[in-house]
Amino acid sequence: MTMSHELADREQQMRAVLETGFTDQEWAVGMVLCPAREKCTAGMRALFKPLKNGRLPMHRWLTYACDGANKRPTTPPLQLRFTAEEPGR
């Protein structure tokens, strides 16, 4: 099963936003993206908490281990994006 072009483009756009190193989601702070990108078995936007040695945990689909597992991430850990406060606050 293949993705439609619109869905694939949206997936790439969402990955590009995460690659900036910032997120609006508090639960994602400190997490990183898999360096395998499109080939990641968990998906292009899957986030992982790095292990103590800085590498990604093992992740696989069925019996196929991801090429990015046990490797160092190529993106910085996500930080919370600061939003400008509303005027008058």
C-alpha positions as CSV (number, residue, x, y, z in Angstrom):
1,M,0.0,0.0,0.0
2,T,1.4,3.4,-1.0
3,M,0.7,6.8,0.3
4,S,-1.0,9.4,-1.8
5,H,1.2,12.3,-2.9
6,E,-0.7,14.8,-0.7
7,L,-0.3,12.6,2.4
8,A,3.4,12.0,1.6
9,D,4.0,15.8,1.2
10,R,2.2,16.5,4.5
11,E,4.3,13.9,6.2
12,Q,7.5,15.5,4.9
13,Q,6.3,18.9,5.9
14,M,5.6,17.7,9.5
15,R,9.0,16.1,9.6
16,A,10.7,19.3,8.4
17,V,8.9,21.2,11.2
18,L,10.2,18.7,13.8
19,E,13.7,18.9,12.3
20,T,13.9,22.6,13.3
21,G,14.3,21.3,16.9
22,F,11.2,22.9,18.3
23,T,7.7,21.5,19.2
24,D,4.5,22.8,20.7
25,Q,3.9,19.5,22.5
26,E,5.3,19.3,26.1
27,W,5.4,15.5,26.0
28,A,7.8,15.6,23.1
29,V,10.5,17.7,24.8
30,G,13.9,15.9,24.8
31,M,12.8,13.4,22.1
32,V,14.6,13.0,18.7
33,L,13.7,11.8,15.2
34,C,15.1,8.7,13.7
35,P,18.0,9.4,11.2
36,A,16.6,6.7,8.8
37,R,13.9,9.2,7.7
38,E,11.6,7.6,5.1
39,K,13.1,4.2,5.8
40,C,12.2,4.2,9.5
41,T,10.0,1.3,10.3
42,A,8.2,3.4,12.9
43,G,7.4,6.2,10.5
44,M,9.0,9.4,9.4
45,R,7.6,11.4,12.3
46,A,8.2,8.8,15.0
47,L,9.9,10.3,18.1
48,F,12.2,8.5,20.4
49,K,13.7,9.2,23.8
50,P,17.5,8.7,23.4
51,L,19.2,6.1,25.6
52,K,21.7,7.2,28.2
53,N,24.5,6.7,25.6
54,G,22.8,9.1,23.3
55,R,21.8,6.5,20.7
56,L,18.3,5.6,19.6
57,P,16.5,2.6,21.1
58,M,15.9,-0.5,19.0
59,H,12.7,-0.2,17.0
60,R,11.4,-2.6,14.4
61,W,8.4,-3.5,12.3
62,L,7.6,-7.2,12.5
63,T,11.1,-8.7,12.2
64,Y,12.8,-5.9,10.4
65,A,15.0,-3.7,12.5
66,C,15.2,-0.1,11.5
67,D,18.4,1.2,10.0
68,G,18.4,4.1,12.5
69,A,18.2,1.9,15.6
70,N,21.2,2.1,17.9
71,K,22.6,5.1,15.9
72,R,23.0,8.7,17.1
73,P,20.3,11.0,16.0
74,T,21.0,13.7,13.4
75,T,18.5,16.2,14.8
76,P,18.8,18.0,18.1
77,P,16.5,17.0,21.0
78,L,13.2,18.8,20.7
79,Q,12.7,22.0,22.8
80,L,9.4,23.7,23.6
81,R,8.7,26.5,21.2
82,F,8.2,29.8,23.0
83,T,5.2,31.8,21.8
84,A,5.0,35.5,22.1
85,E,2.8,36.6,24.9
86,E,-0.4,38.5,24.0
87,P,-0.2,42.3,24.3
88,G,-1.8,43.5,27.5
89,R,-0.7,40.6,29.6
